[in-house]
Amino acid sequence: METIYLRDEFIKLGQAIKFVGFVENGVEAKEVITEGKVLVNGEVDTRRGRKLYEGDTVEYQGKTIKICKRRT
């Protein structure tokens, strides 16, 4: 499981999957999200700009990202 520690209040879905390396670029992120291949909190979400907050999880190809508060 990958973990993203938020610097701000949220991170967008497309940014999150790029950040952890699930995809290589924004074009690929847009494709896999709009094709319904990404789950947010267990449900398909086709919005690349979906805001992810603390406690959210993202799944893609059997890999998971957990969104956490910024480390202190």
mmJSON file of the N, C-alpha and C atoms, coordinates in Angstrom:
{"data_MODEL":{"atom_site":{
"group_PDB":["ATOM","ATOM","ATOM","ATOM","ATOM","ATOM","ATOM","ATOM","ATOM","ATOM","ATOM","ATOM","ATOM","ATOM","ATOM","ATOM","ATOM","ATOM","ATOM","ATOM","ATOM","ATOM","ATOM","ATOM","ATOM","ATOM","ATOM","ATOM","ATOM","ATOM","ATOM","ATOM","ATOM","ATOM","ATOM","ATOM","ATOM","ATOM","ATOM","ATOM","ATOM","ATOM","ATOM","ATOM","ATOM","ATOM","ATOM","ATOM","ATOM","ATOM","ATOM","ATOM","ATOM","ATOM","ATOM","ATOM","ATOM","ATOM","ATOM","ATOM","ATOM","ATOM","ATOM","ATOM","ATOM","ATOM","ATOM","ATOM","ATOM","ATOM","ATOM","ATOM","ATOM","ATOM","ATOM","ATOM","ATOM","ATOM","ATOM","ATOM","ATOM","ATOM","ATOM","ATOM","ATOM","ATOM","ATOM","ATOM","ATOM","ATOM","ATOM","ATOM","ATOM","ATOM","ATOM","ATOM","ATOM","ATOM","ATOM","ATOM","ATOM","ATOM","ATOM","ATOM","ATOM","ATOM","ATOM","ATOM","ATOM","ATOM","ATOM","ATOM","ATOM","ATOM","ATOM","ATOM","ATOM","ATOM","ATOM","ATOM","ATOM","ATOM","ATOM","ATOM","ATOM","ATOM","ATOM","ATOM","ATOM","ATOM","ATOM","ATOM","ATOM","ATOM","ATOM","ATOM","ATOM","ATOM","ATOM","ATOM","ATOM","ATOM","ATOM","ATOM","ATOM","ATOM","ATOM","ATOM","ATOM","ATOM","ATOM","ATOM","ATOM","ATOM","ATOM","ATOM","ATOM","ATOM","ATOM","ATOM","ATOM","ATOM","ATOM","ATOM","ATOM","ATOM","ATOM","ATOM","ATOM","ATOM","ATOM","ATOM","ATOM","ATOM","ATOM","ATOM","ATOM","ATOM","ATOM","ATOM","ATOM","ATOM","ATOM","ATOM","ATOM","ATOM","ATOM","ATOM","ATOM","ATOM","ATOM","ATOM","ATOM","ATOM","ATOM","ATOM","ATOM","ATOM","ATOM","ATOM","ATOM","ATOM","ATOM","ATOM","ATOM","ATOM","ATOM","ATOM","ATOM","ATOM","ATOM","ATOM","ATOM","ATOM","ATOM","ATOM"],
"id":[1,2,3,4,5,6,7,8,9,10,11,12,13,14,15,16,17,18,19,20,21,22,23,24,25,26,27,28,29,30,31,32,33,34,35,36,37,38,39,40,41,42,43,44,45,46,47,48,49,50,51,52,53,54,55,56,57,58,59,60,61,62,63,64,65,66,67,68,69,70,71,72,73,74,75,76,77,78,79,80,81,82,83,84,85,86,87,88,89,90,91,92,93,94,95,96,97,98,99,100,101,102,103,104,105,106,107,108,109,110,111,112,113,114,115,116,117,118,119,120,121,122,123,124,125,126,127,128,129,130,131,132,133,134,135,136,137,138,139,140,141,142,143,144,145,146,147,148,149,150,151,152,153,154,155,156,157,158,159,160,161,162,163,164,165,166,167,168,169,170,171,172,173,174,175,176,177,178,179,180,181,182,183,184,185,186,187,188,189,190,191,192,193,194,195,196,197,198,199,200,201,202,203,204,205,206,207,208,209,210,211,212,213,214,215,216],
"type_symbol":["N","C","C","N","C","C","N","C","C","N","C","C","N","C","C","N","C","C","N","C","C","N","C","C","N","C","C","N","C","C","N","C","C","N","C","C","N","C","C","N","C","C","N","C","C","N","C","C","N","C","C","N","C","C","N","C","C","N","C","C","N","C","C","N","C","C","N","C","C","N","C","C","N","C","C","N","C","C","N","C","C","N","C","C","N","C","C","N","C","C","N","C","C","N","C","C","N","C","C","N","C","C","N","C","C","N","C","C","N","C","C","N","C","C","N","C","C","N","C","C","N","C","C","N","C","C","N","C","C","N","C","C","N","C","C","N","C","C","N","C","C","N","C","C","N","C","C","N","C","C","N","C","C","N","C","C","N","C","C","N","C","C","N","C","C","N","C","C","N","C","C","N","C","C","N","C","C","N","C","C","N","C","C","N","C","C","N","C","C","N","C","C","N","C","C","N","C","C","N","C","C","N","C","C","N","C","C","N","C","C","N","C","C","N","C","C"],
"label_atom_id":["N","CA","C","N","CA","C","N","CA","C","N","CA","C","N","CA","C","N","CA","C","N","CA","C","N","CA","C","N","CA","C","N","CA","C","N","CA","C","N","CA","C","N","CA","C","N","CA","C","N","CA","C","N","CA","C","N","CA","C","N","CA","C","N","CA","C","N","CA","C","N","CA","C","N","CA","C","N","CA","C","N","CA","C","N","CA","C","N","CA","C","N","CA","C","N","CA","C","N","CA","C","N","CA","C","N","CA","C","N","CA","C","N","CA","C","N","CA","C","N","CA","C","N","CA","C","N","CA","C","N","CA","C","N","CA","C","N","CA","C","N","CA","C","N","CA","C","N","CA","C","N","CA","C","N","CA","C","N","CA","C","N","CA","C","N","CA","C","N","CA","C","N","CA","C","N","CA","C","N","CA","C","N","CA","C","N","CA","C","N","CA","C","N","CA","C","N","CA","C","N","CA","C","N","CA","C","N","CA","C","N","CA","C","N","CA","C","N","CA","C","N","CA","C","N","CA","C","N","CA","C","N","CA","C","N","CA","C","N","CA","C","N","CA","C","N","CA","C","N","CA","C"],
"label_alt_id":[null,null,null,null,null,null,null,null,null,null,null,null,null,null,null,null,null,null,null,null,null,null,null,null,null,null,null,null,null,null,null,null,null,null,null,null,null,null,null,null,null,null,null,null,null,null,null,null,null,null,null,null,null,null,null,null,null,null,null,null,null,null,null,null,null,null,null,null,null,null,null,null,null,null,null,null,null,null,null,null,null,null,null,null,null,null,null,null,null,null,null,null,null,null,null,null,null,null,null,null,null,null,null,null,null,null,null,null,null,null,null,null,null,null,null,null,null,null,null,null,null,null,null,null,null,null,null,null,null,null,null,null,null,null,null,null,null,null,null,null,null,null,null,null,null,null,null,null,null,null,null,null,null,null,null,null,null,null,null,null,null,null,null,null,null,null,null,null,null,null,null,null,null,null,null,null,null,null,null,null,null,null,null,null,null,null,null,null,null,null,null,null,null,null,null,null,null,null,null,null,null,null,null,null,null,null,null,null,null,null,null,null,null,null,null,null],
"label_comp_id":["MET","MET","MET","GLU","GLU","GLU","THR","THR","THR","ILE","ILE","ILE","TYR","TYR","TYR","LEU","LEU","LEU","ARG","ARG","ARG","ASP","ASP","ASP","GLU","GLU","GLU","PHE","PHE","PHE","ILE","ILE","ILE","LYS","LYS","LYS","LEU","LEU","LEU","GLY","GLY","GLY","GLN","GLN","GLN","ALA","ALA","ALA","ILE","ILE","ILE","LYS","LYS","LYS","PHE","PHE","PHE","VAL","VAL","VAL","GLY","GLY","GLY","PHE","PHE","PHE","VAL","VAL","VAL","GLU","GLU","GLU","ASN","ASN","ASN","GLY","GLY","GLY","VAL","VAL","VAL","GLU","GLU","GLU","ALA","ALA","ALA","LYS","LYS","LYS","GLU","GLU","GLU","VAL","VAL","VAL","ILE","ILE","ILE","THR","THR","THR","GLU","GLU","GLU","GLY","GLY","GLY","LYS","LYS","LYS","VAL","VAL","VAL","LEU","LEU","LEU","VAL","VAL","VAL","ASN","ASN","ASN","GLY","GLY","GLY","GLU","GLU","GLU","VAL","VAL","VAL","ASP","ASP","ASP","THR","THR","THR","ARG","ARG","ARG","ARG","ARG","ARG","GLY","GLY","GLY","ARG","ARG","ARG","LYS","LYS","LYS","LEU","LEU","LEU","TYR","TYR","TYR","GLU","GLU","GLU","GLY","GLY","GLY","ASP","ASP","ASP","THR","THR","THR","VAL","VAL","VAL","GLU","GLU","GLU","TYR","TYR","TYR","GLN","GLN","GLN","GLY","GLY","GLY","LYS","LYS","LYS","THR","THR","THR","ILE","ILE","ILE","LYS","LYS","LYS","ILE","ILE","ILE","CYS","CYS","CYS","LYS","LYS","LYS","ARG","ARG","ARG","ARG","ARG","ARG","THR","THR","THR"],
"label_asym_id":["A","A","A","A","A","A","A","A","A","A","A","A","A","A","A","A","A","A","A","A","A","A","A","A","A","A","A","A","A","A","A","A","A","A","A","A","A","A","A","A","A","A","A","A","A","A","A","A","A","A","A","A","A","A","A","A","A","A","A","A","A","A","A","A","A","A","A","A","A","A","A","A","A","A","A","A","A","A","A","A","A","A","A","A","A","A","A","A","A","A","A","A","A","A","A","A","A","A","A","A","A","A","A","A","A","A","A","A","A","A","A","A","A","A","A","A","A","A","A","A","A","A","A","A","A","A","A","A","A","A","A","A","A","A","A","A","A","A","A","A","A","A","A","A","A","A","A","A","A","A","A","A","A","A","A","A","A","A","A","A","A","A","A","A","A","A","A","A","A","A","A","A","A","A","A","A","A","A","A","A","A","A","A","A","A","A","A","A","A","A","A","A","A","A","A","A","A","A","A","A","A","A","A","A","A","A","A","A","A","A","A","A","A","A","A","A"],
"label_entity_id":["1","1","1","1","1","1","1","1","1","1","1","1","1","1","1","1","1","1","1","1","1","1","1","1","1","1","1","1","1","1","1","1","1","1","1","1","1","1","1","1","1","1","1","1","1","1","1","1","1","1","1","1","1","1","1","1","1","1","1","1","1","1","1","1","1","1","1","1","1","1","1","1","1","1","1","1","1","1","1","1","1","1","1","1","1","1","1","1","1","1","1","1","1","1","1","1","1","1","1","1","1","1","1","1","1","1","1","1","1","1","1","1","1","1","1","1","1","1","1","1","1","1","1","1","1","1","1","1","1","1","1","1","1","1","1","1","1","1","1","1","1","1","1","1","1","1","1","1","1","1","1","1","1","1","1","1","1","1","1","1","1","1","1","1","1","1","1","1","1","1","1","1","1","1","1","1","1","1","1","1","1","1","1","1","1","1","1","1","1","1","1","1","1","1","1","1","1","1","1","1","1","1","1","1","1","1","1","1","1","1","1","1","1","1","1","1"],
"label_seq_id":[1,1,1,2,2,2,3,3,3,4,4,4,5,5,5,6,6,6,7,7,7,8,8,8,9,9,9,10,10,10,11,11,11,12,12,12,13,13,13,14,14,14,15,15,15,16,16,16,17,17,17,18,18,18,19,19,19,20,20,20,21,21,21,22,22,22,23,23,23,24,24,24,25,25,25,26,26,26,27,27,27,28,28,28,29,29,29,30,30,30,31,31,31,32,32,32,33,33,33,34,34,34,35,35,35,36,36,36,37,37,37,38,38,38,39,39,39,40,40,40,41,41,41,42,42,42,43,43,43,44,44,44,45,45,45,46,46,46,47,47,47,48,48,48,49,49,49,50,50,50,51,51,51,52,52,52,53,53,53,54,54,54,55,55,55,56,56,56,57,57,57,58,58,58,59,59,59,60,60,60,61,61,61,62,62,62,63,63,63,64,64,64,65,65,65,66,66,66,67,67,67,68,68,68,69,69,69,70,70,70,71,71,71,72,72,72],
"pdbx_PDB_ins_code":[null,null,null,null,null,null,null,null,null,null,null,null,null,null,null,null,null,null,null,null,null,null,null,null,null,null,null,null,null,null,null,null,null,null,null,null,null,null,null,null,null,null,null,null,null,null,null,null,null,null,null,null,null,null,null,null,null,null,null,null,null,null,null,null,null,null,null,null,null,null,null,null,null,null,null,null,null,null,null,null,null,null,null,null,null,null,null,null,null,null,null,null,null,null,null,null,null,null,null,null,null,null,null,null,null,null,null,null,null,null,null,null,null,null,null,null,null,null,null,null,null,null,null,null,null,null,null,null,null,null,null,null,null,null,null,null,null,null,null,null,null,null,null,null,null,null,null,null,null,null,null,null,null,null,null,null,null,null,null,null,null,null,null,null,null,null,null,null,null,null,null,null,null,null,null,null,null,null,null,null,null,null,null,null,null,null,null,null,null,null,null,null,null,null,null,null,null,null,null,null,null,null,null,null,null,null,null,null,null,null,null,null,null,null,null,null],
"Cartn_x":[0.842,0.0,0.887,0.541,1.221,0.47,1.186,0.566,0.932,-0.06,0.174,-0.155,0.816,0.609,0.282,-0.89,-1.378,-0.573,-0.208,0.386,-0.706,-1.78,-2.929,-4.131,-5.307,-6.512,-6.864,-6.505,-6.868,-5.831,-5.926,-5.172,-6.169,-6.0,-6.913,-6.524,-7.518,-7.331,-6.238,-6.277,-5.261,-3.863,-3.731,-2.432,-1.951,-2.86,-2.497,-1.937,-2.605,-2.109,-0.814,-0.596,0.696,1.78,1.481,2.45,3.064,2.242,2.755,3.291,3.146,3.708,2.799,1.509,0.584,0.481,0.636,0.669,1.849,2.253,3.437,3.155,1.933,1.653,0.159,-0.187,-1.573,-2.492,-1.972,-2.786,-3.185,-2.227,-2.515,-3.463,-3.283,-4.178,-5.605,-5.779,-7.112,-7.753,-6.97,-7.495,-7.99,-7.147,-7.543,-8.689,-8.744,-9.842,-11.149,-11.145,-12.394,-12.876,-11.971,-12.361,-12.921,-12.963,-13.54,-12.646,-11.339,-10.398,-9.885,-10.301,-9.83,-11.003,-10.779,-11.794,-11.406,-12.366,-12.173,-13.119,-12.546,-13.335,-14.222,-13.667,-14.353,-15.339,-15.494,-16.442,-15.752,-16.189,-15.64,-15.933,-14.913,-15.11,-14.377,-15.096,-14.516,-14.124,-14.061,-13.705,-12.229,-11.435,-10.0,-9.748,-10.621,-10.463,-11.084,-11.54,-12.13,-11.158,-11.648,-10.801,-10.734,-9.515,-9.283,-8.861,-9.473,-9.212,-8.683,-8.247,-7.759,-8.769,-8.271,-9.121,-9.588,-9.473,-9.866,-8.848,-9.313,-8.425,-8.686,-7.634,-7.704,-7.133,-7.8,-7.319,-7.191,-6.087,-5.859,-4.97,-5.427,-4.702,-4.165,-4.993,-4.625,-3.727,-3.423,-2.588,-3.465,-3.071,-3.883,-3.076,-3.745,-3.185,-4.071,-3.461,-4.192,-3.832,-4.837,-4.634,-4.615,-3.524,-3.364,-3.064,-3.239,-2.872,-1.369,-0.982,0.434,1.166,2.356,3.2,3.607,3.675,4.102,5.457],
"Cartn_y":[-1.183,0.0,1.246,2.171,3.469,4.448,5.405,6.422,7.797,8.667,10.068,10.905,11.7,12.621,13.991,14.485,15.735,16.938,17.807,19.102,20.139,19.955,20.845,20.048,20.603,19.945,18.697,18.684,17.566,17.433,16.312,16.095,15.551,15.905,15.419,14.0,13.251,11.842,11.642,12.402,12.267,12.536,13.533,13.861,12.737,12.156,11.098,9.868,9.423,8.208,8.472,9.707,10.058,10.105,10.707,10.895,9.579,8.548,7.262,6.375,6.824,6.07,5.011,5.046,4.089,4.33,5.588,5.966,6.909,7.073,7.881,9.349,9.685,11.084,11.369,12.646,13.069,12.47,12.259,11.663,10.244,9.477,8.106,8.1,9.038,9.148,9.387,10.316,10.63,9.393,8.652,7.469,6.421,6.046,4.966,5.383,6.663,7.136,7.167,7.762,7.859,6.501,5.529,4.173,3.367,3.967,3.3,2.264,2.386,1.406,1.756,2.901,3.368,3.411,2.873,2.879,3.874,4.648,5.541,5.067,4.701,4.167,3.005,2.156,0.946,1.105,2.326,2.56,3.225,2.886,3.506,4.998,5.806,7.25,7.69,8.287,8.657,10.127,10.801,12.224,12.386,12.8,12.987,14.036,15.029,16.098,15.806,14.577,14.184,14.532,15.251,15.638,14.51,14.166,13.119,13.767,13.319,13.862,12.761,13.162,12.208,11.07,9.838,8.671,8.015,8.721,8.127,7.077,6.109,5.12,5.071,4.759,4.649,3.293,2.588,1.291,1.298,0.714,0.578,-0.634,-1.556,-2.779,-3.51,-3.649,-4.391,-3.645,-2.386,-1.574,-0.524,-0.127,0.797,1.998,3.148,4.37,4.76,5.137,5.662,7.126,7.968,9.401,9.716,10.34,10.647,12.113,12.553,13.927,14.112,15.356,15.696,15.214,14.711,14.311,15.546,15.391,16.538,16.296],
"Cartn_z":[0.0,0.0,0.0,-0.871,-0.932,-0.026,0.523,1.361,0.835,0.741,0.376,1.602,2.035,3.146,2.558,2.864,2.292,2.769,1.834,2.175,2.308,1.552,1.578,2.091,1.927,2.414,1.606,0.304,-0.57,-1.684,-2.422,-3.649,-4.662,-5.912,-6.943,-7.359,-7.791,-8.138,-9.18,-10.265,-11.304,-10.778,-9.927,-9.334,-8.431,-7.68,-6.735,-7.449,-8.509,-9.169,-9.936,-10.351,-10.958,-9.89,-8.748,-7.671,-7.204,-7.062,-6.575,-7.697,-8.948,-10.064,-10.655,-10.34,-10.95,-12.448,-12.869,-14.281,-14.487,-15.747,-16.03,-16.26,-16.719,-17.032,-16.928,-17.124,-17.007,-18.042,-19.242,-20.307,-19.913,-19.427,-19.005,-17.809,-16.89,-15.728,-16.193,-17.114,-17.626,-18.257,-19.028,-19.708,-18.726,-17.76,-16.853,-15.945,-15.587,-14.74,-15.531,-16.716,-17.491,-17.995,-18.105,-18.504,-17.328,-16.138,-14.976,-14.34,-14.52,-13.981,-12.582,-12.058,-10.756,-9.781,-8.587,-7.545,-6.458,-5.996,-4.858,-3.771,-2.636,-1.516,-1.965,-2.836,-3.267,-4.408,-4.933,-6.021,-7.203,-8.415,-9.62,-9.591,-9.896,-10.018,-11.276,-12.204,-13.5,-13.573,-12.427,-12.397,-12.049,-13.02,-12.81,-11.727,-11.618,-10.643,-9.29,-9.081,-7.792,-6.678,-5.674,-4.551,-3.537,-3.154,-2.169,-0.862,0.219,1.545,2.462,3.64,4.627,4.807,4.79,4.985,3.697,2.572,1.291,0.863,0.081,-0.52,-2.021,-2.765,-4.221,-4.597,-5.502,-5.968,-7.486,-7.958,-9.397,-9.624,-10.419,-10.774,-9.542,-8.543,-7.345,-6.375,-6.664,-5.78,-5.109,-3.908,-3.123,-2.663,-2.649,-2.079,-0.903,0.198,1.343,1.504,1.696,1.871,3.359,3.825,5.249,5.47,6.7,7.066,6.911,6.761,6.669,7.925,7.708,8.845,9.627,10.935,11.753,12.348],
"occupancy":[1.0,1.0,1.0,1.0,1.0,1.0,1.0,1.0,1.0,1.0,1.0,1.0,1.0,1.0,1.0,1.0,1.0,1.0,1.0,1.0,1.0,1.0,1.0,1.0,1.0,1.0,1.0,1.0,1.0,1.0,1.0,1.0,1.0,1.0,1.0,1.0,1.0,1.0,1.0,1.0,1.0,1.0,1.0,1.0,1.0,1.0,1.0,1.0,1.0,1.0,1.0,1.0,1.0,1.0,1.0,1.0,1.0,1.0,1.0,1.0,1.0,1.0,1.0,1.0,1.0,1.0,1.0,1.0,1.0,1.0,1.0,1.0,1.0,1.0,1.0,1.0,1.0,1.0,1.0,1.0,1.0,1.0,1.0,1.0,1.0,1.0,1.0,1.0,1.0,1.0,1.0,1.0,1.0,1.0,1.0,1.0,1.0,1.0,1.0,1.0,1.0,1.0,1.0,1.0,1.0,1.0,1.0,1.0,1.0,1.0,1.0,1.0,1.0,1.0,1.0,1.0,1.0,1.0,1.0,1.0,1.0,1.0,1.0,1.0,1.0,1.0,1.0,1.0,1.0,1.0,1.0,1.0,1.0,1.0,1.0,1.0,1.0,1.0,1.0,1.0,1.0,1.0,1.0,1.0,1.0,1.0,1.0,1.0,1.0,1.0,1.0,1.0,1.0,1.0,1.0,1.0,1.0,1.0,1.0,1.0,1.0,1.0,1.0,1.0,1.0,1.0,1.0,1.0,1.0,1.0,1.0,1.0,1.0,1.0,1.0,1.0,1.0,1.0,1.0,1.0,1.0,1.0,1.0,1.0,1.0,1.0,1.0,1.0,1.0,1.0,1.0,1.0,1.0,1.0,1.0,1.0,1.0,1.0,1.0,1.0,1.0,1.0,1.0,1.0,1.0,1.0,1.0,1.0,1.0,1.0,1.0,1.0,1.0,1.0,1.0,1.0],
"B_iso_or_equiv":[0.0,0.0,0.0,0.0,0.0,0.0,0.0,0.0,0.0,0.0,0.0,0.0,0.0,0.0,0.0,0.0,0.0,0.0,0.0,0.0,0.0,0.0,0.0,0.0,0.0,0.0,0.0,0.0,0.0,0.0,0.0,0.0,0.0,0.0,0.0,0.0,0.0,0.0,0.0,0.0,0.0,0.0,0.0,0.0,0.0,0.0,0.0,0.0,0.0,0.0,0.0,0.0,0.0,0.0,0.0,0.0,0.0,0.0,0.0,0.0,0.0,0.0,0.0,0.0,0.0,0.0,0.0,0.0,0.0,0.0,0.0,0.0,0.0,0.0,0.0,0.0,0.0,0.0,0.0,0.0,0.0,0.0,0.0,0.0,0.0,0.0,0.0,0.0,0.0,0.0,0.0,0.0,0.0,0.0,0.0,0.0,0.0,0.0,0.0,0.0,0.0,0.0,0.0,0.0,0.0,0.0,0.0,0.0,0.0,0.0,0.0,0.0,0.0,0.0,0.0,0.0,0.0,0.0,0.0,0.0,0.0,0.0,0.0,0.0,0.0,0.0,0.0,0.0,0.0,0.0,0.0,0.0,0.0,0.0,0.0,0.0,0.0,0.0,0.0,0.0,0.0,0.0,0.0,0.0,0.0,0.0,0.0,0.0,0.0,0.0,0.0,0.0,0.0,0.0,0.0,0.0,0.0,0.0,0.0,0.0,0.0,0.0,0.0,0.0,0.0,0.0,0.0,0.0,0.0,0.0,0.0,0.0,0.0,0.0,0.0,0.0,0.0,0.0,0.0,0.0,0.0,0.0,0.0,0.0,0.0,0.0,0.0,0.0,0.0,0.0,0.0,0.0,0.0,0.0,0.0,0.0,0.0,0.0,0.0,0.0,0.0,0.0,0.0,0.0,0.0,0.0,0.0,0.0,0.0,0.0,0.0,0.0,0.0,0.0,0.0,0.0],
"pdbx_formal_charge":[null,null,null,null,null,null,null,null,null,null,null,null,null,null,null,null,null,null,null,null,null,null,null,null,null,null,null,null,null,null,null,null,null,null,null,null,null,null,null,null,null,null,null,null,null,null,null,null,null,null,null,null,null,null,null,null,null,null,null,null,null,null,null,null,null,null,null,null,null,null,null,null,null,null,null,null,null,null,null,null,null,null,null,null,null,null,null,null,null,null,null,null,null,null,null,null,null,null,null,null,null,null,null,null,null,null,null,null,null,null,null,null,null,null,null,null,null,null,null,null,null,null,null,null,null,null,null,null,null,null,null,null,null,null,null,null,null,null,null,null,null,null,null,null,null,null,null,null,null,null,null,null,null,null,null,null,null,null,null,null,null,null,null,null,null,null,null,null,null,null,null,null,null,null,null,null,null,null,null,null,null,null,null,null,null,null,null,null,null,null,null,null,null,null,null,null,null,null,null,null,null,null,null,null,null,null,null,null,null,null,null,null,null,null,null,null],
"auth_seq_id":[1,1,1,2,2,2,3,3,3,4,4,4,5,5,5,6,6,6,7,7,7,8,8,8,9,9,9,10,10,10,11,11,11,12,12,12,13,13,13,14,14,14,15,15,15,16,16,16,17,17,17,18,18,18,19,19,19,20,20,20,21,21,21,22,22,22,23,23,23,24,24,24,25,25,25,26,26,26,27,27,27,28,28,28,29,29,29,30,30,30,31,31,31,32,32,32,33,33,33,34,34,34,35,35,35,36,36,36,37,37,37,38,38,38,39,39,39,40,40,40,41,41,41,42,42,42,43,43,43,44,44,44,45,45,45,46,46,46,47,47,47,48,48,48,49,49,49,50,50,50,51,51,51,52,52,52,53,53,53,54,54,54,55,55,55,56,56,56,57,57,57,58,58,58,59,59,59,60,60,60,61,61,61,62,62,62,63,63,63,64,64,64,65,65,65,66,66,66,67,67,67,68,68,68,69,69,69,70,70,70,71,71,71,72,72,72],
"auth_comp_id":["MET","MET","MET","GLU","GLU","GLU","THR","THR","THR","ILE","ILE","ILE","TYR","TYR","TYR","LEU","LEU","LEU","ARG","ARG","ARG","ASP","ASP","ASP","GLU","GLU","GLU","PHE","PHE","PHE","ILE","ILE","ILE","LYS","LYS","LYS","LEU","LEU","LEU","GLY","GLY","GLY","GLN","GLN","GLN","ALA","ALA","ALA","ILE","ILE","ILE","LYS","LYS","LYS","PHE","PHE","PHE","VAL","VAL","VAL","GLY","GLY","GLY","PHE","PHE","PHE","VAL","VAL","VAL","GLU","GLU","GLU","ASN","ASN","ASN","GLY","GLY","GLY","VAL","VAL","VAL","GLU","GLU","GLU","ALA","ALA","ALA","LYS","LYS","LYS","GLU","GLU","GLU","VAL","VAL","VAL","ILE","ILE","ILE","THR","THR","THR","GLU","GLU","GLU","GLY","GLY","GLY","LYS","LYS","LYS","VAL","VAL","VAL","LEU","LEU","LEU","VAL","VAL","VAL","ASN","ASN","ASN","GLY","GLY","GLY","GLU","GLU","GLU","VAL","VAL","VAL","ASP","ASP","ASP","THR","THR","THR","ARG","ARG","ARG","ARG","ARG","ARG","GLY","GLY","GLY","ARG","ARG","ARG","LYS","LYS","LYS","LEU","LEU","LEU","TYR","TYR","TYR","GLU","GLU","GLU","GLY","GLY","GLY","ASP","ASP","ASP","THR","THR","THR","VAL","VAL","VAL","GLU","GLU","GLU","TYR","TYR","TYR","GLN","GLN","GLN","GLY","GLY","GLY","LYS","LYS","LYS","THR","THR","THR","ILE","ILE","ILE","LYS","LYS","LYS","ILE","ILE","ILE","CYS","CYS","CYS","LYS","LYS","LYS","ARG","ARG","ARG","ARG","ARG","ARG","THR","THR","THR"],
"auth_asym_id":["A","A","A","A","A","A","A","A","A","A","A","A","A","A","A","A","A","A","A","A","A","A","A","A","A","A","A","A","A","A","A","A","A","A","A","A","A","A","A","A","A","A","A","A","A","A","A","A","A","A","A","A","A","A","A","A","A","A","A","A","A","A","A","A","A","A","A","A","A","A","A","A","A","A","A","A","A","A","A","A","A","A","A","A","A","A","A","A","A","A","A","A","A","A","A","A","A","A","A","A","A","A","A","A","A","A","A","A","A","A","A","A","A","A","A","A","A","A","A","A","A","A","A","A","A","A","A","A","A","A","A","A","A","A","A","A","A","A","A","A","A","A","A","A","A","A","A","A","A","A","A","A","A","A","A","A","A","A","A","A","A","A","A","A","A","A","A","A","A","A","A","A","A","A","A","A","A","A","A","A","A","A","A","A","A","A","A","A","A","A","A","A","A","A","A","A","A","A","A","A","A","A","A","A","A","A","A","A","A","A","A","A","A","A","A","A"],
"auth_atom_id":["N","CA","C","N","CA","C","N","CA","C","N","CA","C","N","CA","C","N","CA","C","N","CA","C","N","CA","C","N","CA","C","N","CA","C","N","CA","C","N","CA","C","N","CA","C","N","CA","C","N","CA","C","N","CA","C","N","CA","C","N","CA","C","N","CA","C","N","CA","C","N","CA","C","N","CA","C","N","CA","C","N","CA","C","N","CA","C","N","CA","C","N","CA","C","N","CA","C","N","CA","C","N","CA","C","N","CA","C","N","CA","C","N","CA","C","N","CA","C","N","CA","C","N","CA","C","N","CA","C","N","CA","C","N","CA","C","N","CA","C","N","CA","C","N","CA","C","N","CA","C","N","CA","C","N","CA","C","N","CA","C","N","CA","C","N","CA","C","N","CA","C","N","CA","C","N","CA","C","N","CA","C","N","CA","C","N","CA","C","N","CA","C","N","CA","C","N","CA","C","N","CA","C","N","CA","C","N","CA","C","N","CA","C","N","CA","C","N","CA","C","N","CA","C","N","CA","C","N","CA","C","N","CA","C","N","CA","C","N","CA","C","N","CA","C","N","CA","C","N","CA","C"],
"pdbx_PDB_model_num":[1,1,1,1,1,1,1,1,1,1,1,1,1,1,1,1,1,1,1,1,1,1,1,1,1,1,1,1,1,1,1,1,1,1,1,1,1,1,1,1,1,1,1,1,1,1,1,1,1,1,1,1,1,1,1,1,1,1,1,1,1,1,1,1,1,1,1,1,1,1,1,1,1,1,1,1,1,1,1,1,1,1,1,1,1,1,1,1,1,1,1,1,1,1,1,1,1,1,1,1,1,1,1,1,1,1,1,1,1,1,1,1,1,1,1,1,1,1,1,1,1,1,1,1,1,1,1,1,1,1,1,1,1,1,1,1,1,1,1,1,1,1,1,1,1,1,1,1,1,1,1,1,1,1,1,1,1,1,1,1,1,1,1,1,1,1,1,1,1,1,1,1,1,1,1,1,1,1,1,1,1,1,1,1,1,1,1,1,1,1,1,1,1,1,1,1,1,1,1,1,1,1,1,1,1,1,1,1,1,1,1,1,1,1,1,1]
}}}
